[in-house]
Amino acid sequence: MRFRTVASNYRKLKPDESDIVSSKTQHTLFSLGLDPAYTSTITFLTKAARGMTQSSGDEPVGCFARRVASFGNAFRGVAFAIQSEAHVRIDLVVTVAVVGAGLYFDLTTSEWCSIALAIGLVIASEILNTAIERLVDIVSPEHNAAAGRVKDIAAGATLVAAGCSVVVGVLVFGPRLVVLLSH
């Protein structure tokens, strides 16, 4: 029954609706390396799911739409962090360089896992730091020593994450760079 409702709502919508994904959103998604067509599909399915009514189960079918829509909110948050924070953009440039070096040196699967976790840790901590700084600015717009300490602690967490990623990078790339430079 649940799938019939999704299918009927799907048929009511036109997949080429101009408001599915705006051109600015498409540009942001493209700059993040995401396929706007894929995101259009998610948005389209979200619109279809929003029209659904309660199912016979305990959970309302509309919860699917809220869960899918939350991904849109998350992508918007990441895009905002990239647009507003120079450190996030620097991290992305370093990420491209590290991935390029990893491809050049033909890393093993476990090395790729270490690199991916280090990259994810740094970028996630930068985004969390940005969120904490924005929240502190809202809560305490005037100069406040305690608010400044909160910002410093959040920045310190990012510094620790960056330091750990440097250690991972040295452990993974160090021996290869020594061999490369000794020839």
N, CA, C and O of each residue as an XYZ file, in Angstrom:
732
protein
N       0.826     -1.186      0.000
C       0.000      0.000      0.000
C       0.876      1.259      0.000
O       0.584      2.231     -0.696
N       1.916      1.225      0.764
C       2.817      2.360      0.871
C       3.442      2.681     -0.488
O       3.528      3.848     -0.870
N       3.875      1.657     -1.215
C       4.534      1.881     -2.493
C       3.561      2.365     -3.559
O       3.947      3.121     -4.451
N       2.304      1.938     -3.477
C       1.311      2.424     -4.435
C       1.121      3.930     -4.282
O       0.995      4.653     -5.270
N       1.102      4.396     -3.032
C       0.939      5.831     -2.791
C       2.114      6.600     -3.361
O       1.927      7.647     -3.981
N       3.323      6.095     -3.161
C       4.505      6.754     -3.713
C       4.410      6.791     -5.227
O       4.673      7.822     -5.846
N       4.033      5.663     -5.827
C       3.952      5.596     -7.281
C       2.892      6.550     -7.822
O       3.120      7.207     -8.838
N       1.736      6.640     -7.161
C       0.697      7.534     -7.667
C       1.113      8.993     -7.517
O       0.846      9.806     -8.402
N       1.758      9.329     -6.418
C       2.258     10.702     -6.264
C       3.365     10.981     -7.263
O       3.484     12.100     -7.764
N       4.171      9.979     -7.554
C       5.261     10.123     -8.523
C       4.689     10.473     -9.890
O       5.225     11.327    -10.596
N       3.590      9.805    -10.260
C       2.990     10.057    -11.570
C       2.366     11.453    -11.657
O       2.284     12.022    -12.745
N       1.923     12.012    -10.516
C       1.290     13.326    -10.520
C       2.287     14.444    -10.790
O       1.911     15.503    -11.292
N       3.549     14.218    -10.464
C       4.579     15.233    -10.651
C       5.234     15.093    -12.015
O       5.299     13.998    -12.574
N       5.705     16.179    -12.534
C       6.442     16.144    -13.787
C       7.929     16.166    -13.448
O       8.369     17.056    -12.720
N       8.718     15.216    -13.950
C      10.130     15.186    -13.594
C      10.938     16.362    -14.111
O      12.064     16.579    -13.664
N      10.382     17.130    -15.052
C      11.148     18.241    -15.586
C      10.697     19.583    -15.007
O      10.872     20.630    -15.631
N      10.111     19.539    -13.802
C       9.702     20.781    -13.161
C      10.908     21.694    -12.981
O      11.975     21.250    -12.555
N      10.732     22.974    -13.308
C      11.868     23.892    -13.251
C      12.316     24.186    -11.831
O      13.451     24.615    -11.622
N      11.444     23.965    -10.844
C      11.829     24.298     -9.476
C      12.446     23.121     -8.736
O      12.668     23.215     -7.529
N      12.727     22.024     -9.411
C      13.307     20.875     -8.716
C      14.660     21.237     -8.136
O      14.870     21.083     -6.933
N      15.570     21.707     -8.947
C      16.878     22.152     -8.468
C      17.231     23.430     -9.213
O      17.336     23.429    -10.439
N      17.416     24.520     -8.477
C      17.720     25.800     -9.105
C      19.108     25.766     -9.729
O      19.920     24.892     -9.426
N      19.362     26.717    -10.594
C      20.673     26.746    -11.260
C      21.783     27.037    -10.256
O      22.893     26.526    -10.408
N      21.508     27.854     -9.222
C      22.521     28.129     -8.202
C      22.841     26.849     -7.425
O      24.003     26.565     -7.135
N      21.797     26.081     -7.093
C      22.012     24.813     -6.400
C      22.777     23.851     -7.283
O      23.666     23.145     -6.807
N      22.440     23.812     -8.578
C      23.163     22.943     -9.496
C      24.632     23.326     -9.552
O      25.500     22.453     -9.567
N      24.924     24.628     -9.584
C      26.315     25.079     -9.614
C      27.044     24.654     -8.340
O      28.183     24.189     -8.400
N      26.384     24.815     -7.180
C      26.987     24.417     -5.908
C      27.247     22.922     -5.888
O      28.316     22.477     -5.468
N      26.268     22.144     -6.343
C      26.434     20.689     -6.362
C      27.554     20.293     -7.309
O      28.348     19.406     -6.996
N      27.626     20.949     -8.477
C      28.679     20.638     -9.429
C      30.046     20.954     -8.839
O      30.994     20.188     -9.012
N      30.149     22.107     -8.128
C      31.440     22.477     -7.538
C      31.838     21.514     -6.430
O      33.024     21.376     -6.131
N      30.864     20.843     -5.814
C      31.161     19.833     -4.797
C      31.444     18.466     -5.415
O      31.772     17.514     -4.708
N      31.316     18.377     -6.736
C      31.549     17.108     -7.405
C      30.328     16.206     -7.392
O      30.449     15.005     -7.638
N      29.150     16.759     -7.109
C      27.923     15.967     -7.063
C      27.153     16.152     -8.359
O      27.226     17.204     -8.995
N      26.430     15.140     -8.736
C      25.657     15.178     -9.966
C      24.312     15.843     -9.693
O      23.515     15.290     -8.934
N      24.021     17.019    -10.283
C      22.736     17.673    -10.053
C      21.549     16.822    -10.481
O      20.472     16.943     -9.898
N      21.716     15.963    -11.485
C      20.615     15.104    -11.916
C      20.226     14.139    -10.807
O      19.042     13.879    -10.596
N      21.213     13.609    -10.098
C      20.939     12.710     -8.974
C      20.182     13.452     -7.879
O      19.228     12.922     -7.309
N      20.607     14.677     -7.586
C      19.945     15.466     -6.563
C      18.542     15.839     -7.006
O      17.638     15.920     -6.174
N      18.337     16.069     -8.309
C      17.002     16.335     -8.820
C      16.093     15.158     -8.541
O      14.925     15.337     -8.196
N      16.619     13.962     -8.688
C      15.835     12.754     -8.415
C      15.447     12.694     -6.948
O      14.307     12.366     -6.619
N      16.388     13.010     -6.061
C      16.083     13.009     -4.627
C      15.009     14.045     -4.322
O      14.065     13.765     -3.583
N      15.150     15.245     -4.891
C      14.162     16.295     -4.658
C      12.815     15.873     -5.210
O      11.782     16.112     -4.584
N      12.818     15.252     -6.370
C      11.589     14.788     -6.995
C      10.902     13.744     -6.122
O       9.689     13.802     -5.922
N      11.677     12.782     -5.599
C      11.103     11.764     -4.725
C      10.609     12.372     -3.420
O       9.613     11.913     -2.861
N      11.288     13.387     -2.936
C      10.846     14.077     -1.726
C       9.487     14.707     -1.951
O       8.597     14.601     -1.107
N       9.327     15.372     -3.109
C       8.033     15.989     -3.413
C       6.935     14.931     -3.531
O       5.805     15.149     -3.095
N       7.273     13.794     -4.120
C       6.285     12.727     -4.236
C       5.905     12.189     -2.866
O       4.732     11.930     -2.596
N       6.897     12.024     -2.006
C       6.635     11.459     -0.681
C       5.850     12.431      0.195
O       5.097     11.992      1.064
N       6.006     13.730     -0.008
C       5.286     14.704      0.811
C       3.789     14.597      0.640
O       3.034     14.915      1.559
N       3.354     14.158     -0.513
C       1.928     14.049     -0.762
C       1.304     12.795     -0.179
O       0.090     12.614     -0.274
N       2.101     11.926      0.421
C       1.577     10.666      0.933
C       0.831     10.884      2.238
O       1.106     11.826      2.981
N      -0.117      9.998      2.502
C      -0.908     10.068      3.728
C      -0.392      9.049      4.722
O       0.587      8.351      4.459
N      -1.055      8.968      5.864
C      -0.654      8.018      6.898
C      -0.767      6.592      6.373
O      -1.686      6.261      5.623
N       0.185      5.756      6.782
C       0.129      4.348      6.402
C      -0.580      3.590      7.499
O      -0.967      4.163      8.518
N      -0.748      2.305      7.287
C      -1.392      1.488      8.311
C      -0.433      1.165      9.445
O      -0.866      0.660     10.481
N       0.878      1.446      9.280
C       1.868      1.165     10.313
C       1.915      2.267     11.361
O       1.118      3.205     11.331
N       2.859      2.142     12.290
C       3.005      3.112     13.367
C       3.621      4.418     12.878
O       3.330      5.485     13.418
N       4.465      4.336     11.865
C       5.212      5.500     11.412
C       4.501      6.155     10.233
O       4.156      5.473      9.268
N       4.276      7.476     10.296
C       3.649      8.129      9.146
C       4.570      8.058      7.933
O       5.787      8.200      8.049
N       3.967      7.837      6.773
C       4.735      7.694      5.546
C       5.480      8.983      5.227
O       6.537      8.941      4.599
N       4.949     10.126      5.649
C       5.575     11.405      5.400
C       6.940     11.540      6.060
O       7.707     12.439      5.714
N       7.250     10.667      6.999
C       8.569     10.703      7.644
C       9.668     10.435      6.630
O      10.780     10.944      6.771
N       9.371      9.644      5.615
C      10.342      9.398      4.557
C      10.731     10.719      3.902
O      11.904     10.979      3.633
N       9.720     11.543      3.652
C       9.990     12.840      3.019
C      10.858     13.706      3.912
O      11.770     14.376      3.426
N      10.589     13.703      5.218
C      11.398     14.509      6.132
C      12.830     13.998      6.183
O      13.770     14.788      6.263
N      12.998     12.698      6.139
C      14.351     12.143      6.167
C      15.114     12.482      4.891
O      16.294     12.831      4.944
N      14.452     12.382      3.761
C      15.100     12.730      2.498
C      15.403     14.228      2.471
O      16.473     14.636      2.018
N      14.471     15.045      2.953
C      14.680     16.496      2.973
C      15.836     16.873      3.893
O      16.517     17.869      3.647
N      16.067     16.097      4.943
C      17.170     16.422      5.854
C      18.517     16.318      5.149
O      19.459     17.015      5.524
N      18.627     15.463      4.135
C      19.861     15.411      3.348
C      20.068     16.724      2.603
O      21.197     17.200      2.483
N      18.988     17.308      2.106
C      19.086     18.608      1.449
C      19.588     19.670      2.411
O      20.414     20.507      2.046
N      19.086     19.635      3.646
C      19.558     20.579      4.659
C      21.040     20.374      4.933
O      21.789     21.342      5.069
N      21.462     19.130      5.014
C      22.872     18.831      5.276
C      23.755     19.325      4.132
O      24.809     19.912      4.378
N      23.341     19.095      2.891
C      24.118     19.575      1.745
C      24.181     21.105      1.741
O      25.208     21.690      1.397
N      23.070     21.747      2.128
C      23.068     23.201      2.206
C      24.048     23.684      3.270
O      24.731     24.688      3.069
N      24.125     22.983      4.396
C      25.074     23.341      5.444
C      26.514     23.198      4.993
O      27.352     24.052      5.282
N      26.798     22.114      4.282
C      28.157     21.914      3.764
C      28.483     23.002      2.748
O      29.580     23.560      2.766
N      27.541     23.305      1.866
C      27.773     24.347      0.859
C      27.996     25.699      1.527
O      28.846     26.473      1.086
N      27.240     25.993      2.588
C      27.431     27.246      3.304
C      28.819     27.309      3.929
O      29.491     28.338      3.861
N      29.246     26.206      4.537
C      30.577     26.177      5.154
C      31.663     26.392      4.100
O      32.640     27.099      4.345
N      31.491     25.787      2.942
C      32.481     25.950      1.870
C      32.508     27.399      1.383
O      33.578     27.962      1.152
N      31.334     27.994      1.231
C      31.253     29.365      0.729
C      31.756     30.386      1.740
O      32.349     31.397      1.362
N      31.519     30.125      3.033
C      31.791     31.160      4.027
C      33.118     31.005      4.759
O      33.594     31.963      5.367
N      33.718     29.837      4.716
C      34.920     29.595      5.510
C      36.120     29.277      4.626
O      36.125     28.287      3.895
N      37.129     30.125      4.704
C      38.341     29.921      3.908
C      39.060     28.630      4.314
O      39.644     27.956      3.466
N      39.023     28.287      5.593
C      39.711     27.078      6.047
C      39.112     25.812      5.435
O      39.836     24.862      5.136
N      37.801     25.799      5.252
C      37.161     24.636      4.619
C      37.620     24.531      3.170
O      37.898     23.435      2.682
N      37.700     25.654      2.490
C      38.170     25.638      1.097
C      39.628     25.190      1.022
O      40.000     24.442      0.118
N      40.447     25.638      1.956
C      41.841     25.182      2.002
C      41.889     23.677      2.224
O      42.667     22.974      1.578
N      41.057     23.182      3.139
C      41.006     21.738      3.391
C      40.628     20.965      2.134
O      41.160     19.883      1.887
N      39.715     21.511      1.342
C      39.312     20.835      0.110
C      40.440     20.829     -0.920
O      40.618     19.844     -1.637
N      41.195     21.908     -0.997
C      42.346     21.949     -1.907
C      43.385     20.917     -1.466
O      43.929     20.186     -2.293
N      43.655     20.861     -0.168
C      44.597     19.866      0.352
C      44.071     18.458      0.087
O      44.845     17.557     -0.237
N      42.762     18.264      0.223
C      42.160     16.953     -0.052
C      42.419     16.527     -1.496
O      42.778     15.378     -1.754
N      42.236     17.455     -2.434
C      42.488     17.134     -3.844
C      43.959     16.752     -4.040
O      44.263     15.803     -4.762
N      44.861     17.486     -3.402
C      46.292     17.177     -3.521
C      46.620     15.815     -2.918
O      47.396     15.050     -3.491
N      46.035     15.512     -1.770
C      46.298     14.226     -1.113
C      45.735     13.074     -1.944
O      46.387     12.040     -2.089
N      44.542     13.242     -2.483
C      43.964     12.192     -3.329
C      44.826     11.996     -4.577
O      45.060     10.865     -5.002
N      45.292     13.088     -5.154
C      46.191     12.980     -6.308
C      47.474     12.230     -5.957
O      47.926     11.369     -6.712
N      48.053     12.565     -4.809
C      49.263     11.859     -4.363
C      48.965     10.388     -4.094
O      49.783      9.517     -4.393
N      47.801     10.117     -3.535
C      47.423      8.729     -3.277
C      47.284      7.921     -4.556
O      47.679      6.757     -4.617
N      46.717      8.553     -5.575
C      46.603      7.881     -6.867
C      47.982      7.679     -7.493
O      48.255      6.631     -8.079
N      48.840      8.674     -7.371
C      50.183      8.573     -7.925
C      50.974      7.441     -7.259
O      51.645      6.664     -7.938
N      50.892      7.356     -5.938
C      51.662      6.359     -5.195
C      50.952      5.009     -5.078
O      51.490      4.082     -4.472
N      49.759      4.890     -5.647
C      49.013      3.634     -5.653
C      48.878      3.058     -4.236
O      49.407      1.990     -3.926
N      48.161      3.792     -3.397
C      47.992      3.394     -2.002
C      47.212      2.088     -1.883
O      46.420      1.737     -2.757
N      47.452      1.380     -0.789
C      46.696      0.163     -0.506
C      45.319      0.552      0.039
O      45.075      1.714      0.364
N      44.443     -0.415      0.131
C      43.100     -0.158      0.646
C      43.141      0.363      2.075
O      42.415      1.300      2.408
N      43.966     -0.217      2.915
C      44.036      0.249      4.303
C      44.610      1.664      4.386
O      44.208      2.451      5.242
N      45.543      1.980      3.502
C      46.077      3.344      3.486
C      45.012      4.339      3.025
O      44.910      5.441      3.565
N      44.225      3.948      2.029
C      43.130      4.813      1.587
C      42.129      5.020      2.716
O      41.605      6.120      2.888
N      41.861      3.971      3.485
C      40.938      4.102      4.621
C      41.472      5.103      5.632
O      40.727      5.945      6.132
N      42.766      5.011      5.934
C      43.377      5.961      6.874
C      43.288      7.384      6.352
O      42.948      8.307      7.093
N      43.593      7.558      5.081
C      43.545      8.895      4.471
C      42.111      9.423      4.467
O      41.878     10.583      4.806
N      41.156      8.586      4.088
C      39.755      9.016      4.036
C      39.254      9.415      5.421
O      38.561     10.423      5.563
N      39.600      8.636      6.435
C      39.176      8.979      7.795
C      39.821     10.280      8.266
O      39.170     11.100      8.912
N      41.093     10.469      7.944
C      41.774     11.706      8.337
C      41.143     12.916      7.649
O      40.917     13.947      8.283
N      40.861     12.789      6.357
C      40.230     13.884      5.613
C      38.847     14.181      6.190
O      38.502     15.337      6.435
N      38.072     13.141      6.401
C      36.728     13.319      6.962
C      36.751     13.956      8.335
O      35.917     14.807      8.643
N      37.698     13.550      9.159
C      37.825     14.115     10.505
C      38.124     15.610     10.445
O      37.512     16.396     11.168
N      39.046     15.997      9.599
C      39.424     17.413      9.512
C      38.271     18.251      8.972
O      37.943     19.291      9.544
N      37.652     17.814      7.878
C      36.570     18.604      7.285
C      35.374     18.668      8.222
O      34.765     19.727      8.375
N      35.028     17.542      8.856
C      33.915     17.554      9.806
C      34.209     18.477     10.990
O      33.325     19.205     11.443
N      35.438     18.449     11.488
C      35.762     19.326     12.619
C      35.739     20.790     12.209
O      35.346     21.645     13.003
N      36.151     21.094     10.989
C      36.067     22.480     10.497
C      34.615     22.942     10.418
O      34.292     24.066     10.801
N      33.746     22.071      9.920
C      32.328     22.433      9.805
C      31.709     22.597     11.192
O      30.945     23.534     11.421
N      32.033     21.696     12.113
C      31.531     21.840     13.486
C      32.072     23.108     14.133
O      31.338     23.803     14.835
N      33.328     23.412     13.910
C      33.910     24.644     14.436
C      33.163     25.860     13.898
O      32.880     26.798     14.644
N      32.849     25.846     12.618
C      32.089     26.941     12.013
C      30.724     27.072     12.674
O      30.290     28.177     13.001
N      30.047     25.940     12.871
C      28.718     25.966     13.500
C      28.801     26.508     14.923
O      27.959     27.309     15.331
N      29.802     26.081     15.674
C      29.959     26.557     17.052
C      30.248     28.053     17.067
O      29.678     28.786     17.875
N      31.124     28.507     16.182
C      31.436     29.936     16.130
C      30.203     30.758     15.791
O      29.972     31.802     16.400
N      29.408     30.304     14.830
C      28.183     31.032     14.458
C      27.202     31.065     15.615
O      26.581     32.095     15.880
N      27.060     29.944     16.304
C      26.139     29.877     17.434
C      26.588     30.808     18.560
O      25.766     31.511     19.148
N      27.880     30.815     18.862
C      28.411     31.699     19.897
C      28.176     33.159     19.500
O      27.833     33.979     20.351
N      28.355     33.490     18.227
C      28.120     34.864     17.770
C      26.658     35.274     17.958
O      26.367     36.435     18.245
N      25.748     34.325     17.797
C      24.321     34.626     17.983
C      24.005     34.795     19.467
O      23.311     35.733     19.861
N      24.517     33.888     20.274
C      24.215     33.903     21.705
C      24.894     35.079     22.400
O      24.319     35.688     23.302
N      26.105     35.395     21.984
C      26.872     36.456     22.634
C      27.464     37.389     21.580
O      28.649     37.290     21.261
N      26.644     38.299     21.035
C      27.141     39.179     19.969
C      28.204     40.173     20.449
O      29.063     40.577     19.666
N      28.156     40.566     21.705
C      29.173     41.475     22.222
C      30.369     40.667     22.727
O      30.275     39.457     22.937
N      31.488     41.356     22.916
C      32.704     40.680     23.374
C      32.470     40.066     24.748
O      31.987     40.723     25.670
N      32.822     38.792     24.859
C      32.640     38.072     26.113
C      33.792     37.082     26.223
O      34.025     36.298     25.303
N      34.505     37.112     27.327
C      35.677     36.241     27.493
C      35.282     34.765     27.466
O      35.991     33.951     26.874
N      34.171     34.412     28.091
C      33.735     33.005     28.109
C      33.379     32.536     26.701
O      33.701     31.411     26.319
N      32.715     33.398     25.929
C      32.378     33.050     24.549
C      33.640     32.880     23.724
O      33.719     31.993     22.874
N      34.624     33.728     23.973
C      35.904     33.602     23.276
C      36.595     32.283     23.594
O      37.200     31.671     22.714
N      36.508     31.841     24.852
C      37.111     30.554     25.226
C      36.411     29.391     24.526
O      37.056     28.425     24.118
N      35.091     29.488     24.389
C      34.347     28.433     23.680
C      34.832     28.348     22.232
O      35.056     27.255     21.712
N      34.991     29.491     21.593
C      35.501     29.508     20.218
C      36.918     28.947     20.147
O      37.252     28.213     19.217
N      37.748     29.293     21.127
C      39.121     28.784     21.156
C      39.157     27.269     21.329
O      39.973     26.586     20.708
N      38.278     26.752     22.165
C      38.225     25.303     22.376
C      37.803     24.601     21.087
O      38.379     23.576     20.722
N      36.796     25.149     20.395
C      36.348     24.553     19.130
C      37.466     24.602     18.094
O      37.670     23.640     17.354
N      38.186     25.710     18.040
C      39.312     25.820     17.101
C      40.419     24.853     17.489
O      41.091     24.296     16.621
N      40.615     24.650     18.800
C      41.610     23.686     19.266
C      41.278     22.271     18.826
O      42.175     21.503     18.480
N      40.002     21.920     18.837
C      39.595     20.592     18.375
C      39.947     20.413     16.899
O      40.387     19.340     16.487
N      39.754     21.457     16.115
C      40.110     21.397     14.704
C      41.622     21.260     14.531
O      42.092     20.536     13.654
N      42.367     21.955     15.366
C      43.822     21.854     15.313
C      44.295     20.433     15.634
O      45.208     19.917     14.989
N      43.673     19.811     16.624
C      44.027     18.426     16.973
C      43.718     17.494     15.798
O      44.525     16.627     15.461
N      42.547     17.675     15.176
C      42.185     16.843     14.021
C      43.181     17.038     12.881
O      43.597     16.068     12.249
N      43.566     18.287     12.616
C      44.532     18.563     11.551
C      45.886     17.947     11.886
O      46.553     17.400     11.008
N      46.292     18.031     13.145
C      47.558     17.420     13.555
C      47.551     15.913     13.366
O      48.532     15.338     12.894
N      46.458     15.278     13.728
C      46.344     13.822     13.529
C      46.399     13.471     12.047
O      46.991     12.461     11.668
N      45.785     14.299     11.209
C      45.806     14.006      9.776
C      47.215     14.176      9.205
O      47.602     13.462      8.279
N      47.977     15.116      9.752
C      49.364     15.276      9.313
C      50.169     14.030      9.681
O      50.983     13.556      8.888
N      49.940     13.503     10.883
C      50.633     12.275     11.297
C      50.289     11.132     10.348
O      51.174     10.390      9.922
N      49.006     10.987     10.015
C      48.593      9.937      9.071
C      49.273     10.156      7.728
O      49.773      9.207      7.123
N      49.296     11.400      7.257
C      49.943     11.696      5.979
C      51.427     11.360      5.979
O      51.940     10.820      4.999
N      52.118     11.676      7.068
C      53.551     11.364      7.160
C      53.762      9.855      7.178
O      54.673      9.344      6.525
N      52.920      9.139      7.926
C      53.071      7.677      7.990
C      52.787      7.008      6.647
O      53.445      6.033      6.283
N      51.813      7.528      5.918
C      51.442      6.913      4.640
C      52.379      7.357      3.517
O      52.871      6.527      2.752
N      52.625      8.659      3.417
C      53.393      9.174      2.285
C      54.890      9.311      2.565
O      55.686      9.334      1.627
N      55.285      9.402      3.824
C      56.687      9.622      4.166
C      57.651      8.639      3.540
O      58.583      9.056      2.853
N      57.459      7.331      3.756
C      58.391      6.369      3.157
C      58.434      6.459      1.624
O      59.497      6.310      1.023
N      57.300      6.697      1.009
C      57.267      6.801     -0.456
C      58.016      8.041     -0.937
O      58.720      7.996     -1.946
N      57.860      9.146     -0.210
C      58.550     10.378     -0.590
C      60.055     10.248     -0.408
O      60.823     10.791     -1.201
N      60.486      9.532      0.632
C      61.927      9.301      0.835
C      62.507      8.515     -0.337
O      63.569      8.863     -0.852
N      61.818      7.464     -0.758
C      62.274      6.669     -1.892
C      62.291      7.510     -3.172
O      63.245      7.451     -3.947
N      61.238      8.285     -3.382
C      61.129      9.109     -4.582
C      62.241     10.158     -4.631
O      62.839     10.381     -5.683
N      62.515     10.798     -3.502
C      63.514     11.868     -3.468
C      64.957     11.347     -3.437
O      65.890     12.077     -3.769
N      65.134     10.094     -3.040
C      66.501      9.550     -2.981
C      66.987      9.087     -4.351
O      68.171      8.796     -4.516
N      66.098      9.014     -5.326
C      66.518      8.571     -6.668
C      66.864      9.695     -7.541
O      67.236      9.488     -8.697
